[in-house]
């Protein structure tokens, strides 16, 4: 098995990095050419994806190295414009390797579909729905021969009543095993297909027929151990735990804490063509499931004083369908990460979120977050000033030392060298 710990990967040239990645995951010559050419899509392709298209916008694609998840090596593609995120995730993954990396587990890929029924006697309607549940499931499953052949599809019918200012509503829910798809389209199709029979059974009126993005039947959870000596000692471990307690008990801190987690999660989701809005919405709803918004991670010490991180959140992702089958760069990123199922992809994404959270709170609990951010910011400023790569590091150090990070100062220093 190829090793995801690649010494001095950040020092390699673009072509050297691509060659390394191609060797790790077996990219084709066509894949390599797409990467070398930047990986963007043509306007005609964009015009087929969205309405009123006028162009495209590119974001950086990087690779997080060092990841070992469930004893398997991964290089993780990440699409994000924020400096330090990819480096931070890679460093966290390297530290986690000493104690076996990340141990992750994902639930089955169950989607929840909801049918809203109004103008109904909920007390008499629910028994009728449940008595006809087999018929409802059969009708729903007739809409997907593929899922039926795989022994997946709609599995369960349930009902709940919600009280609103407009009166009580009956919500009929379908639990659907969508396999390796994100599942929005088939869930919506099944909900729409059973709506008429639900109206007939209940005598009510159906309004909405749509999936819920709050995918609580599709959780991913995991843990990793970070050696106290690799972190910087027991004091840093204790500080990290105190930083976590701050986030666990104050929503204002929790929002920023979870934003750091989502830096890792959404970067991988972007690279692999996932519905990032659905992932974000579900994650933040889950963070508030107790009635108070809190941390998506948990940090404690083990008996040896090492730091133990845990993460749990909904993760609705897919490895088939949608943009995964269309966008050339998304296809390549899927090859790079090398997952065989949606469950495995969920584990990789959540592990990256946990890694990113570790690096963020470690920095906050020790030297502060700005040191690394300013170094990368200064490099970006130097690059924007047209400084060649062999001079960037020296000019970056000068600007940070002087406390004057600007394009004007970068050009002045270049003249002085």
Backbone torsions as a table, in degrees:
resi	resn	phi	psi	omega
1	UNK	NA	131.5	178.3
2	UNK	-63.0	147.8	-178.4
3	UNK	-95.3	131.4	-178.8
4	UNK	-83.3	-5.1	174.9
5	UNK	-86.0	104.8	-175.3
6	UNK	-110.7	107.8	-177.4
7	UNK	-56.8	130.7	174.8
8	UNK	51.8	40.4	179.8
9	UNK	-59.5	-36.7	-177.1
10	UNK	-67.9	-19.2	-178.8
11	UNK	-87.5	-10.2	-178.2
12	UNK	-75.9	156.7	175.6
13	UNK	-75.3	169.8	179.5
14	UNK	-57.0	-48.5	-178.5
15	UNK	-64.2	-35.9	177.7
16	UNK	-66.9	-39.6	177.9
17	UNK	-64.1	-45.2	179.9
18	UNK	-61.8	-41.7	178.9
19	UNK	-61.9	-40.8	179.1
20	UNK	-64.8	-45.0	179.6
21	UNK	-63.8	-43.7	-179.5
22	UNK	-60.1	-39.1	178.4
23	UNK	-68.4	-37.5	-177.8
24	UNK	-65.3	-44.0	-172.2
25	UNK	-118.6	8.5	173.6
26	UNK	70.2	45.9	177.7
27	UNK	-69.3	147.3	178.2
28	UNK	-80.0	169.0	176.5
29	UNK	-61.6	-35.6	178.1
30	UNK	-65.1	-42.2	177.5
31	UNK	-61.2	-44.1	-178.8
32	UNK	-62.1	-40.2	179.4
33	UNK	-63.7	-40.9	177.7
34	UNK	-60.2	-44.6	178.8
35	UNK	-63.7	-44.0	-179.0
36	UNK	-64.6	-29.7	-179.2
37	UNK	-88.0	1.3	176.4
38	UNK	104.8	-24.0	172.0
39	UNK	80.8	8.8	-179.2
40	UNK	-76.1	174.2	177.3
41	UNK	-110.3	153.1	178.1
42	UNK	-74.7	160.3	-179.4
43	UNK	-60.7	-39.2	-179.4
44	UNK	-59.8	-35.5	177.9
45	UNK	-70.6	-42.3	178.4
46	UNK	-63.6	-37.5	-177.7
47	UNK	-64.4	-24.9	178.2
48	UNK	-83.7	-17.7	-177.2
49	UNK	-87.8	-37.9	-175.5
50	UNK	-134.5	166.5	179.7
51	UNK	-87.6	151.3	173.8
52	UNK	55.8	35.5	-177.7
53	UNK	-64.9	142.3	175.6
54	UNK	-128.5	-5.0	-179.2
55	UNK	170.1	-163.8	178.3
56	UNK	-135.2	160.3	176.7
57	UNK	-124.5	132.0	-179.0
58	UNK	-102.9	146.2	173.7
59	UNK	-127.2	154.5	-179.6
60	UNK	-65.4	139.1	172.4
61	UNK	-112.1	120.4	178.1
62	UNK	-124.7	174.9	-178.3
63	UNK	-123.2	125.5	171.6
64	UNK	-90.4	126.9	-177.4
65	UNK	-103.4	178.5	172.5
66	UNK	78.7	2.3	-173.9
67	UNK	-77.7	124.9	169.3
68	UNK	-120.1	116.2	-177.0
69	UNK	-126.4	120.7	-177.1
70	UNK	51.9	42.8	176.6
71	UNK	69.8	12.2	178.6
72	UNK	-113.6	140.9	-179.3
73	UNK	-83.8	138.1	179.6
74	UNK	-136.5	140.3	159.9
75	UNK	-103.6	129.0	-170.2
76	UNK	-110.3	115.3	177.1
77	UNK	-74.1	137.6	-178.3
78	UNK	-137.2	129.0	176.8
79	UNK	-110.6	112.0	-177.5
80	UNK	-161.8	148.6	-179.7
81	UNK	-98.0	-7.9	-175.3
82	UNK	-84.8	128.0	178.9
83	UNK	-63.9	153.4	170.6
84	UNK	82.6	-15.5	-175.3
85	UNK	-64.7	-48.4	-176.8
86	UNK	-67.4	-42.0	178.1
87	UNK	-63.6	-40.6	-179.3
88	UNK	-65.4	-43.0	179.0
89	UNK	-63.9	-40.6	179.7
90	UNK	-63.8	-42.1	-179.5
91	UNK	-66.4	-40.9	178.3
92	UNK	-63.2	-42.8	179.7
93	UNK	-63.0	-35.5	178.4
94	UNK	-65.4	-42.2	178.7
95	UNK	-66.3	-39.5	-178.5
96	UNK	-66.0	-25.0	-177.1
97	UNK	-60.3	-30.3	-176.2
98	UNK	-59.9	-30.3	179.9
99	UNK	-113.8	30.9	172.3
100	UNK	95.8	4.3	178.2
101	UNK	76.4	-148.0	-175.1
102	UNK	-100.2	132.5	175.4
103	UNK	-108.2	111.8	-171.2
104	UNK	-124.6	153.7	176.6
105	UNK	-147.5	135.5	179.5
106	UNK	-119.6	143.7	174.9
107	UNK	-68.6	171.9	172.2
108	UNK	-63.5	161.7	-174.2
109	UNK	-86.2	72.2	-179.5
110	UNK	-93.6	126.1	174.7
111	UNK	-101.8	149.9	178.6
112	UNK	-112.9	121.5	175.8
113	UNK	-107.0	142.3	-176.1
114	UNK	-124.4	134.7	174.8
115	UNK	-119.4	118.1	-177.4
116	UNK	-90.4	123.2	-179.8
117	UNK	-118.7	126.0	179.5
118	UNK	-119.5	173.6	-178.2
119	UNK	53.2	51.5	-171.9
120	UNK	-139.2	147.7	170.6
121	UNK	-85.4	98.1	-172.8
122	UNK	-62.7	-35.0	-177.1
123	UNK	-62.8	-42.1	-179.2
124	UNK	-85.4	-24.2	-175.9
125	UNK	-74.7	-37.8	-174.6
126	UNK	-60.1	-47.6	178.2
127	UNK	-59.4	-35.3	179.1
128	UNK	-66.5	-40.8	178.1
129	UNK	-63.7	-47.6	-176.4
130	UNK	-66.5	-35.8	178.6
131	UNK	-65.2	-31.9	-178.6
132	UNK	-97.3	15.1	-173.8
133	UNK	-59.8	-38.3	179.7
134	UNK	-63.7	-41.2	178.7
135	UNK	-65.4	-40.5	179.2
136	UNK	-64.5	-44.4	180.0
137	UNK	-64.6	-40.1	179.3
138	UNK	-61.7	-43.9	179.3
139	UNK	-64.3	-44.0	179.5
140	UNK	-61.1	-45.3	-176.9
141	UNK	-70.7	-18.1	176.9
142	UNK	-68.2	-12.8	-178.3
143	UNK	-87.4	-3.8	178.5
144	UNK	-144.6	97.4	177.6
145	UNK	-67.5	-33.1	-178.5
146	UNK	-63.1	-51.2	-179.9
147	UNK	-64.1	-38.1	-179.7
148	UNK	-63.1	-41.9	178.7
149	UNK	-64.0	-30.3	-179.8
150	UNK	-87.7	4.3	-177.5
151	UNK	61.9	33.1	174.9
152	UNK	-113.0	-154.1	-179.8
153	UNK	97.7	-162.8	-177.6
154	UNK	-66.5	129.4	-173.9
155	UNK	-116.8	-27.0	-171.3
156	UNK	-153.8	144.6	173.6
157	UNK	-114.1	135.2	176.2
158	UNK	-141.1	163.0	-178.6
159	UNK	-132.0	149.2	171.6
160	UNK	-147.2	155.5	-179.7
161	UNK	-113.5	131.9	174.5
162	UNK	-120.6	142.7	-179.7
163	UNK	-102.8	130.2	-178.3
164	UNK	-130.7	175.1	177.5
165	UNK	-68.0	-15.1	177.1
166	UNK	-96.5	4.4	-179.3
167	UNK	110.8	178.9	-179.2
168	UNK	-74.9	144.5	177.5
169	UNK	-125.9	144.7	174.3
170	UNK	-99.1	126.6	177.0
171	UNK	-112.3	113.0	176.6
172	UNK	-94.0	128.2	-176.4
173	UNK	-117.6	137.5	174.0
174	UNK	-105.9	130.2	173.6
175	UNK	-99.8	119.1	-170.4
176	UNK	-125.2	126.3	173.4
177	UNK	-84.5	108.5	-174.3
178	UNK	-98.0	8.1	176.4
179	UNK	65.3	-128.6	-176.4
180	UNK	-94.9	10.5	176.7
181	UNK	-93.5	157.2	170.0
182	UNK	-63.7	-40.2	166.7
183	UNK	97.8	4.4	-176.6
184	UNK	-62.9	-47.5	-174.6
185	UNK	-64.3	-47.6	-178.2
186	UNK	-69.0	-34.3	177.1
187	UNK	-63.2	-46.3	178.7
188	UNK	-63.5	-40.1	179.1
189	UNK	-62.4	-43.7	179.8
190	UNK	-65.5	-41.1	178.8
191	UNK	-61.4	-44.4	179.8
192	UNK	-66.1	-34.4	-177.3
193	UNK	-69.3	-32.0	-176.9
194	UNK	-94.0	-6.6	-178.2
195	UNK	-56.8	-45.0	-179.2
196	UNK	-60.7	-41.7	-179.8
197	UNK	-68.1	-32.7	177.7
198	UNK	-68.4	-40.5	175.4
199	UNK	-61.3	-42.7	-178.7
200	UNK	-64.8	-41.8	-178.4
201	UNK	-68.5	-38.5	-171.9
202	UNK	-96.3	-21.2	-173.6
203	UNK	73.4	8.0	179.7
204	UNK	-94.6	-169.6	-177.8
205	UNK	-124.1	123.4	-179.3
206	UNK	-84.6	132.3	175.6
207	UNK	-105.9	-79.3	-177.4
208	UNK	-90.2	145.0	176.5
209	UNK	-140.7	92.2	-169.1
210	UNK	-159.1	157.6	178.0
211	UNK	-70.1	160.6	168.8
212	UNK	-102.8	129.5	175.6
213	UNK	-80.0	-3.0	176.0
214	UNK	-85.0	81.1	-168.8
215	UNK	-84.8	66.5	-176.9
216	UNK	-73.7	-10.1	174.8
217	UNK	-93.6	10.5	-175.8
218	UNK	-135.2	52.8	-176.7
219	UNK	-82.1	151.9	169.3
220	UNK	-126.3	140.2	-177.9
221	UNK	-143.6	156.9	179.4
222	UNK	-175.5	177.2	-175.2
223	UNK	-148.7	160.0	174.7
224	UNK	-153.1	149.4	178.5
225	UNK	-109.5	130.4	-179.9
226	UNK	-114.6	116.4	-174.3
227	UNK	-60.6	131.7	-175.9
228	UNK	-60.6	-34.7	-178.7
229	UNK	-72.9	-32.6	177.0
230	UNK	-71.2	-29.5	-177.8
231	UNK	-76.6	-34.6	-177.2
232	UNK	130.9	12.4	175.8
233	UNK	108.7	172.9	-175.0
234	UNK	-64.1	-33.0	-178.9
235	UNK	-62.9	-41.9	179.4
236	UNK	-66.2	-40.7	177.0
237	UNK	-57.6	-47.9	-179.4
238	UNK	-62.9	-39.3	178.5
239	UNK	-64.6	-38.5	178.6
240	UNK	-63.3	-41.9	179.3
241	UNK	-65.0	-39.7	176.6
242	UNK	-65.5	-37.1	176.9
243	UNK	-64.2	-40.1	176.7
244	UNK	-63.8	-42.2	-179.9
245	UNK	-61.3	-34.5	175.1
246	UNK	-59.1	-50.2	-179.4
247	UNK	-65.8	-35.1	-177.7
248	UNK	-69.0	-21.6	-172.9
249	UNK	-120.0	1.5	178.8
250	UNK	-137.0	113.5	-177.9
251	UNK	-58.0	-32.9	-179.0
252	UNK	-64.7	-38.8	175.7
253	UNK	-76.9	-37.5	-177.1
254	UNK	-60.1	-38.0	179.9
255	UNK	-60.6	-45.5	179.8
256	UNK	-69.8	-39.2	176.6
257	UNK	-58.1	-48.1	-178.8
258	UNK	-72.7	-28.4	174.7
259	UNK	-59.8	-39.4	177.2
260	UNK	-63.3	-39.2	175.8
261	UNK	-61.4	-45.4	-177.6
262	UNK	-70.1	-21.6	172.5
263	UNK	-54.1	-45.4	179.2
264	UNK	-73.5	-46.3	-175.7
265	UNK	-63.3	-49.4	-175.9
266	UNK	-71.1	-31.0	177.3
267	UNK	-62.0	-41.5	177.7
268	UNK	-72.6	-38.8	178.2
269	UNK	-61.9	-39.9	176.4
270	UNK	-60.7	-45.0	-176.8
271	UNK	-66.5	-29.3	-175.3
272	UNK	-105.8	11.9	171.6
273	UNK	73.6	36.6	-178.4
274	UNK	-93.1	166.0	175.8
275	UNK	-81.3	91.5	-174.8
276	UNK	-66.5	-30.6	179.4
277	UNK	-66.4	-40.1	178.4
278	UNK	-66.0	-41.3	179.9
279	UNK	-63.7	-45.7	179.6
280	UNK	-61.4	-48.7	-176.8
281	UNK	-60.8	-44.9	-179.4
282	UNK	-65.5	-40.9	-178.7
283	UNK	-62.5	-46.0	-177.2
284	UNK	-71.7	-33.2	174.0
285	UNK	-64.2	-40.2	180.0
286	UNK	-66.6	-34.8	178.6
287	UNK	-64.8	-20.4	-179.0
288	UNK	-109.3	17.9	-173.5
289	UNK	-65.2	-22.6	179.8
290	UNK	-85.6	-4.2	-175.3
291	UNK	101.1	-5.5	177.3
292	UNK	-137.4	128.8	-178.9
293	UNK	-66.6	130.4	-175.3
294	UNK	-145.6	-171.0	-176.3
295	UNK	-74.2	143.7	174.1
296	UNK	-85.2	-9.1	177.8
297	UNK	-119.7	167.0	177.1
298	UNK	-137.0	137.8	-177.1
299	UNK	-128.5	127.5	179.6
300	UNK	-141.8	176.0	174.0
301	UNK	-103.8	147.2	169.9
302	UNK	-90.8	-176.4	-175.7
303	UNK	-63.7	-23.0	-179.8
304	UNK	-93.1	1.5	179.5
305	UNK	87.1	5.5	176.6
306	UNK	-77.0	156.5	-179.4
307	UNK	-86.2	131.3	179.0
308	UNK	-118.3	122.0	179.2
309	UNK	-108.1	141.4	176.9
310	UNK	-129.6	147.5	176.3
311	UNK	-137.7	145.4	174.8
312	UNK	-151.9	130.0	178.0
313	UNK	-166.3	161.0	174.9
314	UNK	-67.8	145.8	-179.1
315	UNK	-147.3	93.3	179.9
316	UNK	-97.0	101.7	-177.7
317	UNK	-135.0	166.2	179.8
318	UNK	-142.9	154.5	176.6
319	UNK	-113.6	0.4	176.7
320	UNK	-134.2	154.0	176.2
321	UNK	84.1	164.7	176.4
322	UNK	64.2	-145.8	-175.5
323	UNK	-67.5	-19.5	178.2
324	UNK	-57.4	-32.7	-178.8
325	UNK	-91.3	-3.8	-170.8
326	UNK	-115.2	-48.7	-171.7
327	UNK	-80.5	124.1	-176.6
328	UNK	-60.2	-38.1	-179.2
329	UNK	-73.3	-34.3	176.4
330	UNK	-63.5	-39.5	177.4
331	UNK	-59.8	-43.5	-179.5
332	UNK	-67.2	-42.6	178.5
333	UNK	-61.1	-36.6	177.6
334	UNK	-65.1	-37.4	175.6
335	UNK	-65.7	-41.4	-178.1
336	UNK	-62.5	-46.8	-178.1
337	UNK	-71.4	-26.5	169.0
338	UNK	67.9	31.2	-179.5
339	UNK	-84.7	152.4	-178.3
340	UNK	-105.0	-7.8	-176.5
341	UNK	-156.0	165.7	176.2
342	UNK	-65.1	-35.9	178.9
343	UNK	-62.3	-42.2	179.7
344	UNK	-66.3	-40.2	177.4
345	UNK	-62.5	-41.0	177.7
346	UNK	-58.9	-39.8	179.1
347	UNK	-64.6	-42.4	179.3
348	UNK	-64.8	-43.9	-178.6
349	UNK	-64.0	-45.7	-179.1
350	UNK	-67.2	-37.6	177.7
351	UNK	-62.5	-38.1	177.8
352	UNK	-65.8	-37.7	175.9
353	UNK	-63.1	-41.5	178.6
354	UNK	-66.3	-41.0	178.1
355	UNK	-61.8	-44.8	-179.2
356	UNK	-64.9	-39.2	178.0
357	UNK	-62.9	-42.0	177.6
358	UNK	-58.4	-49.7	-177.1
359	UNK	-62.9	-38.5	-178.6
360	UNK	-66.3	-48.9	-177.2
361	UNK	-75.0	-25.2	174.1
362	UNK	-64.9	-45.0	178.5
363	UNK	-63.3	-44.5	-179.7
364	UNK	-62.5	-36.4	-175.7
365	UNK	-85.3	-1.1	179.5
366	UNK	-126.6	-96.6	-174.5
367	UNK	-84.2	-9.9	-177.1
368	UNK	99.4	156.3	-172.7
369	UNK	-77.1	-23.6	-170.1
370	UNK	-75.3	-23.7	-176.8
371	UNK	-59.1	-51.5	179.3
372	UNK	-69.6	-40.4	179.7
373	UNK	-61.1	-44.4	-177.4
374	UNK	-67.9	-35.3	177.9
375	UNK	-61.6	-46.9	-179.8
376	UNK	-70.3	-35.9	176.8
377	UNK	-62.0	-42.8	-179.8
378	UNK	-64.6	-37.3	177.2
379	UNK	-63.3	-41.4	179.2
380	UNK	-64.4	-39.5	178.8
381	UNK	-64.2	-43.7	179.6
382	UNK	-62.0	-41.1	178.6
383	UNK	-65.4	-39.8	179.3
384	UNK	-65.4	-26.8	179.0
385	UNK	-80.6	-0.7	178.0
386	UNK	85.9	16.5	-179.7
387	UNK	-72.3	133.7	178.7
388	UNK	-72.0	154.5	-172.4
389	UNK	-57.4	-31.3	-177.5
390	UNK	-73.1	-12.3	-179.8
391	UNK	-110.2	-10.8	-172.1
392	UNK	-61.0	-47.1	-176.0
393	UNK	-61.5	-43.6	-178.7
394	UNK	-65.3	-44.3	-179.7
395	UNK	-68.5	-37.0	177.1
396	UNK	-59.7	-46.8	-179.9
397	UNK	-61.3	-40.8	179.9
398	UNK	-63.3	-46.9	-177.9
399	UNK	-62.4	-43.2	-179.7
400	UNK	-65.0	-43.0	179.9
401	UNK	-61.9	-37.2	-179.6
402	UNK	-81.5	-18.4	-175.9
403	UNK	73.8	24.5	-178.9
404	UNK	-129.2	88.1	-178.4
405	UNK	-100.6	103.2	-179.2
406	UNK	-157.1	158.4	178.4
407	UNK	-62.8	-40.0	-179.8
408	UNK	-60.4	-45.5	-179.0
409	UNK	-68.5	-36.2	178.6
410	UNK	-60.5	-41.6	179.3
411	UNK	-69.0	-36.1	177.5
412	UNK	-63.4	-45.5	-178.6
413	UNK	-62.8	-39.5	179.6
414	UNK	-59.3	-39.7	178.9
415	UNK	-67.0	-31.7	-178.3
416	UNK	-74.9	-24.6	-176.6
417	UNK	-74.6	NA	NA
